[in-house]
Amino acid sequence: MPEVDRLWADCLAGTGPLAAWLAEDRPPETWSEPVPLHSVLASHPFPDLILWSIQATSSGS
């Protein structure tokens, strides 16, 4: 989807609606772009995102 590619390309450059939405740490229901958020996030450009986005909890927590 070219529109998703553009959203991610702009985001990686620090611009565009996805970068702004992420920077503001807004909840998913506030996403108002024409492309559904699940389509945007499902096609993220980071093949190992799951490995670094889920932080391991310490044994003390």
C-alpha positions as CSV (number, residue, x, y, z in Angstrom):
1,M,0.0,0.0,0.0
2,P,1.8,3.2,-1.2
3,E,-0.1,5.3,1.3
4,V,1.2,3.2,4.2
5,D,4.7,3.3,2.8
6,R,4.5,7.1,2.7
7,L,3.3,7.3,6.3
8,W,6.2,5.2,7.4
9,A,8.8,7.0,5.2
10,D,7.6,10.3,6.6
11,C,7.6,9.0,10.1
12,L,11.1,7.7,9.9
13,A,12.2,11.1,8.7
14,G,10.5,12.6,11.7
15,T,7.6,14.2,9.9
16,G,4.0,13.5,9.0
17,P,0.9,12.4,10.8
18,L,2.3,9.1,12.1
19,A,5.3,10.7,13.6
20,A,3.2,13.4,15.3
21,W,0.7,10.7,16.6
22,L,3.5,8.6,18.0
23,A,5.3,11.6,19.5
24,E,2.2,12.7,21.3
25,D,1.7,9.2,22.7
26,R,-2.0,9.3,21.8
27,P,-4.4,6.4,22.2
28,P,-5.3,4.3,19.1
29,E,-8.9,5.8,18.9
30,T,-7.5,9.2,18.2
31,W,-6.0,8.1,14.9
32,S,-7.9,10.1,12.2
33,E,-6.0,9.4,9.0
34,P,-7.8,7.7,6.0
35,V,-5.6,4.6,6.3
36,P,-6.8,2.5,9.3
37,L,-4.3,2.3,12.1
38,H,-4.2,-1.5,12.1
39,S,-3.1,-1.4,8.5
40,V,-0.3,1.1,9.3
41,L,1.0,-0.8,12.4
42,A,0.7,-4.2,10.7
43,S,3.1,-3.1,8.0
44,H,5.7,-1.5,10.2
45,P,9.2,-1.5,8.5
46,F,10.9,-3.2,11.5
47,P,11.1,-6.9,11.0
48,D,12.4,-7.5,14.6
49,L,10.0,-5.0,16.3
50,I,8.6,-7.6,18.6
51,L,12.1,-8.3,20.0
52,W,12.8,-4.7,21.1
53,S,9.4,-3.3,21.7
54,I,8.5,-5.8,24.5
55,Q,10.7,-5.1,27.4
56,A,11.6,-7.9,29.7
57,T,10.5,-7.4,33.3
58,S,13.0,-7.7,36.0
59,S,12.8,-10.5,38.6
60,G,12.1,-7.9,41.2
61,S,8.9,-6.7,39.6
